[in-house]
């Protein structure tokens, strides 16, 4: 499939294009931050460092909730990620 770059013609279309490019950059950064935090929590849980992992949970919850609120990810996805990570940490303690 050939990807065709469309050039905006009207003034409003040009502005919309600029806005969407800025938003895309912001969204990609936020998603990367979420992925990195999840990875970090999983690594700490696998190394049985539950206290350090627990300290990261509020930060992760905050980011996931904000991402769900702004529509970056769906609410149920955020809730599922929070639930699974909390469960993982509690299991690694035993």
Secondary structure, 3 states (H helix, E strand, C coil): CCCCCCCCCCHHHHHHHHHHHHHHHHHHHHHHHHHHHHHHHHHHHHCCCHHHHHHHHHHHHHHHHHHHHHCCCCHHHHHHHHHHHHHHHHHHHC
